[in-house]
Amino acid sequence: MGQYFRFINRDRQMESDVALPFNFGMPWAKGLERLSSDELKKQFDFVIQANDWQPTDDIVAEGDYGETIEYPNTSE
């Protein structure tokens, strides 16, 4: 079935409620654990920009089953 992920800005203690175009307008995403780093970064970047967050903030996607995915830094 997979798990649903909510985007969280830990620095601001905020959860994104922005409608995601890559998930039928829902504020959560599904299947993030299967994405490449580049695809994952694009989704995080969309959420960051839509919420007016900073990429340097501590932003994660937290899954229903406890998995946490950190904002991917592809420049490393």
C-alpha positions in Angstrom: 0.0 0.0 0.0 2.7 2.5 0.8 2.7 5.3 3.3 1.7 8.9 3.1 4.2 11.6 3.9 3.5 15.0 5.3 6.0 17.8 4.8 7.2 19.4 8.1 9.4 22.4 8.7 10.9 21.5 12.1 12.5 25.0 12.5 9.2 26.8 12.2 7.2 23.9 13.7 4.8 23.9 10.7 3.2 21.3 8.6 2.6 22.1 4.9 -1.0 22.3 3.9 -0.3 23.4 0.3 -2.1 21.4 -2.4 0.5 19.3 -4.2 0.1 19.1 -8.0 2.0 15.7 -7.9 -0.7 14.2 -5.6 -4.0 15.3 -7.0 -4.1 18.5 -4.9 -3.7 16.7 -1.5 -1.2 18.3 1.0 0.6 14.9 1.5 2.6 12.7 -0.9 2.7 9.0 -1.4 5.7 6.8 -2.4 8.5 9.3 -1.7 10.7 6.4 -0.5 10.8 5.2 -4.1 11.9 8.4 -5.8 15.4 9.3 -7.0 17.2 12.1 -5.2 16.5 14.5 -8.1 12.8 13.7 -8.1 12.6 14.0 -4.4 14.4 17.3 -4.4 11.9 18.7 -7.0 9.0 17.8 -4.7 10.6 19.3 -1.6 11.6 22.4 -3.6 7.9 22.9 -4.7 6.8 22.6 -1.0 9.5 25.0 0.2 8.6 27.6 -2.4 4.9 27.3 -2.0 5.2 27.7 1.8 7.7 30.5 1.6 10.2 28.4 3.6 14.0 28.5 3.4 15.9 25.6 1.9 18.2 25.9 4.9 15.4 25.2 7.3 15.1 21.7 8.8 12.5 20.2 6.4 11.5 16.6 6.4 8.8 14.4 5.1 7.3 12.2 7.8 5.5 9.0 6.9 2.6 7.4 8.5 4.7 4.4 9.5 7.5 6.4 11.1 9.9 6.8 8.2 11.5 10.2 7.9 13.0 11.5 4.6 15.3 14.6 4.9 15.5 17.3 2.3 18.0 15.9 -0.2 21.1 18.0 -0.8 22.1 17.0 -4.3 25.0 19.4 -4.4 27.2 17.2 -2.1 
